[in-house]
Amino acid sequence: MLADSRPIAVFDSGIGGLTVVRELRRRLPQEHLIYFGDTARVPYGSKSAATVTRFTLENCAFLRRFDPKCIVAACNTASALALPAVAAELDVPIIGVVEPGARAAVAASEGRGLIAVLGTEATIASNEYRHAISRIRPALPVVQKACPLFVPMVEEGRTPEDGLVRQAAREYLEPLRRLCPSVVVLGCTHYPLLRPTISAFFGDGVAVIDSADATALAVERLLGLDGRNSAGLETRALGDGSLLCYVSDNPQRFQSIGSRFLGAPITDVVRVCPEELYESREMANA
C-alpha cells in the first residue's frame, strides 16, 4: 500500500468537535489533523437547515485548501441537516457523527429498551437520530429531547459542577428519567463536557453514548486501518501527527477552553475571518 500523508480535516460549529479530534488522536496518533471551529457563528443548533448547509459548505471549502484525504463533520447539527447536500458537492469522503453514534447506541441497548437522544433544537427537529436508529433496528423505541442551553454553557467554560448546569440538566432530563431509558445518546459534540452531570442524573444502570469514539472508528475503517480493506490512505509516518487549529473568532479563548475538550494543550490556533470562508466557497465553485 502507498502511504498518504494528507491530513484528516475536522470541523464543528465551535469547540465541541475537539472531542472527536481527541478520539482520532487516540486511535490514529500518526495522522495529521486540521481542525476548523466556526466560533464566530456558533451555535448552529438554533439556525435553519438552509443556513447550516451554507455554513457547512463554506467550512468544507476552506478545509479543501489543505487537500485532506477525508473530512469529518464533527457537528451533530451539520451531520443531521447538511450532509447529503454537502457530500454531493465534495470530491473527498465526508463522515458525520449521527450514523456512528446511532450504531453505538443500538449496540449498547443490546436490541432492547428505550434510547433517549439529547441534542440541539435543529438536530432533534431533523429526526435524523431516530431515522438512523430505525434503519439499524426498526423496533427500538426512541425519545428525543432538545437541550439548547447546554452548548452556550459549555462554550462559556462552565463545568459539570456549575449550579446553572445542574439546574438546566434537571429541567431537561427529569421527564426522560421517568421513562427509564436504557441508553442516552449525547447527540452534540459539546455535551461530553457535561457527561458527569448527565451520567449522574440517570444513574449507573444507563449507558451514556458519546459518538466521538464511534466516529473515530468510522474514520479508521475508511482509511483501511482496521484490517477490513486496503484503502491505503494511512500516513504510515513514524511518530505522532500534527494538529493545526483554525477558528473564525477569538483564538485565545478557543485555545484556553479547547484544551479541556482535547485533554491536552493547544498550541497552534489561527483566526480565519468569516469573509474568507465565503471566498473559499466562491473559489471552489469557480
HELIX and SHEET records of a PDB file:
HELIX    1   1 LEU A   18  ARG A   27  1                                  10    
HELIX    2   2 ALA A   49  LEU A   63  1                                  15    
HELIX    3   3 ARG A   64  PHE A   66  5                                   3    
HELIX    4   4 ASN A   76  LEU A   81  1                                   6    
HELIX    5   5 LEU A   83  GLU A   89  1                                   7    
HELIX    6   6 VAL A   98  SER A  109  1                                  12    
HELIX    7   7 GLU A  121  SER A  126  1                                   6    
HELIX    8   8 GLU A  128  ILE A  136  1                                   9    
HELIX    9   9 PHE A  150  GLU A  155  1                                   6    
HELIX   10  10 GLY A  163  ARG A  177  1                                  15    
HELIX   11  11 TYR A  191  LEU A  194  5                                   4    
HELIX   12  12 ARG A  195  PHE A  202  1                                   8    
HELIX   13  13 SER A  211  LEU A  222  1                                  12    
HELIX   14  14 PRO A  251  LEU A  262  1                                  12    
HELIX   15  15 PRO A  274  ASN A  285  1                                  12    
SHEET    1   A 6 ILE A  94  ILE A  95  0                                        
SHEET    2   A 6 CYS A  70  ALA A  73  1                                        
SHEET    3   A 6 ILE A   8  ASP A  12  1                                        
SHEET    4   A 6 LEU A  33  GLY A  37  1                                        
SHEET    5   A 6 LEU A 243  VAL A 247  1                                        
SHEET    6   A 6 VAL A 269  ARG A 271  1                                        
SHEET    1   B 4 VAL A 142  ALA A 146  0                                        
SHEET    2   B 4 ILE A 115  GLY A 119  1                                        
SHEET    3   B 4 VAL A 183  GLY A 187  1                                        
SHEET    4   B 4 ALA A 207  ASP A 210  1                                        
END                                                                             
